Amino acid sequence: MNDLKQSQQEHFAILRGGTHHQRLPASWGHNHPFKIIPIEEWPYPFSRPTVTEERVNIVGELCSPKDRLHSQAEVTQLRVGDLVVFLQSGAYSWTISHHQFLGHDQPAFLYYRDKQFQSISRSDH
């Protein structure tokens, strides 16, 4: 997760991706299931932005109010730098998405196996 913002008493977790990678929530109008994977490393000298026991809107980086992946998610803890993984994305997550919207890069594909993430490049598909 890239950043946390607060506006009008609402928290927003801004992800590196968005509906241009994961189109299902916006097109189907639902909150997509997700899991937070805590990342302990924090290499910066300033304090780490964190929300604890709050409701959070999980949004993408596009300049559109439709770039929302989950509204009012109840989280125990979410910190900048943690991973937000969308479960049960299925075949249509990537294939119906509007790739490279506004010139944004395509995402890396990560696979979680044996308690480790593996990155698979586009040429490996």
C-alpha positions in Angstrom: 0.0 0.0 0.0 1.4 3.4 -1.0 -0.3 5.9 1.2 -3.0 6.6 3.8 -5.2 9.7 3.7 -8.0 11.0 5.8 -10.8 13.2 4.5 -14.1 14.2 6.2 -13.5 11.5 8.9 -13.0 8.8 6.3 -9.7 6.9 5.9 -8.4 6.0 2.4 -5.7 3.4 1.7 -4.2 4.2 -1.7 -2.8 1.2 -3.5 -0.2 1.1 -6.3 -2.8 -0.6 -8.6 -6.5 0.0 -9.0 -9.5 -0.8 -11.2 -7.2 -0.7 -14.3 -5.7 -4.0 -12.8 -8.7 -5.3 -10.8 -11.9 -4.3 -12.6 -14.3 -6.6 -10.8 -15.3 -4.4 -7.8 -16.1 -1.4 -9.9 -17.9 -3.2 -12.7 -19.9 -5.5 -10.4 -20.4 -2.8 -7.7 -19.2 -4.9 -4.8 -16.5 -4.9 -2.1 -13.9 -7.5 -3.2 -12.5 -9.8 -0.5 -9.0 -9.1 0.5 -6.3 -10.0 2.9 -3.6 -7.8 4.5 -0.1 -9.2 4.5 2.0 -7.3 7.0 5.5 -6.2 5.9 7.7 -5.4 8.9 10.5 -3.6 7.1 10.2 0.2 7.2 13.4 1.8 5.8 12.4 5.5 6.3 13.4 7.7 9.2 9.9 9.1 9.7 7.0 7.3 11.4 5.0 4.8 9.5 1.4 5.9 8.6 -1.0 3.4 10.2 -4.6 2.9 10.9 -5.7 0.6 13.7 -9.3 -0.6 14.4 -10.8 1.6 11.8 -12.9 1.5 8.7 -10.9 2.1 5.5 -11.8 2.7 1.9 -9.3 0.8 -0.3 -8.8 2.7 -3.5 -6.5 2.8 -6.5 -4.3 5.5 -7.9 -6.5 6.6 -10.8 -8.0 10.1 -10.9 -11.6 8.7 -10.7 -14.0 8.2 -7.8 -14.8 4.9 -9.4 -11.3 3.6 -8.6 -12.6 1.9 -5.4 -11.9 -1.7 -4.6 -13.5 -1.9 -1.1 -15.6 0.6 0.8 -15.5 0.9 4.6 -13.4 -2.2 5.2 -13.0 -3.0 8.9 -9.3 -3.5 9.5 -7.4 -4.4 12.6 -4.2 -2.7 11.4 -3.1 -1.4 8.0 0.2 0.3 7.4 1.8 2.0 4.5 4.1 -0.7 3.0 1.8 -3.6 3.8 0.5 -5.7 1.0 -3.2 -5.8 0.2 -4.0 -9.0 -1.7 -7.4 -9.5 -3.4 -8.6 -13.0 -3.1 -10.9 -14.9 -5.5 -10.1 -12.6 -8.4 -10.6 -15.3 -11.0 -10.2 -15.1 -14.7 -12.0 -11.9 -15.3 -10.1 -9.7 -12.9 -7.2 -9.0 -15.3 -8.9 -9.7 -18.6 -11.7 -7.2 -18.3 -9.5 -4.4 -16.8 -8.6 -1.3 -18.8 -4.8 -1.8 -19.0 -2.4 1.1 -19.1 -5.2 3.6 -18.3 -3.6 7.0 -18.2 -0.3 5.4 -19.1 0.0 3.4 -15.8 2.2 0.4 -15.9 0.9 -3.1 -16.0 1.3 -5.0 -12.7 3.7 -7.7 -11.9 2.1 -11.1 -11.2 3.0 -12.5 -7.8 2.3 -16.0 -6.7 2.3 -17.1 -3.1 3.7 -20.5 -2.6 5.4 -22.2 0.4 5.0 -18.9 2.4 7.0 -17.0 -0.2 6.1 -14.6 -3.0 7.4 -15.4 -6.5 7.3 -12.8 -9.2 6.6 -14.1 -12.7 7.5 -11.9 -15.6 5.1 -11.3 -18.6 7.4 -13.4 -20.9 6.9 -16.4 -18.5 3.1 -16.5 -19.2 
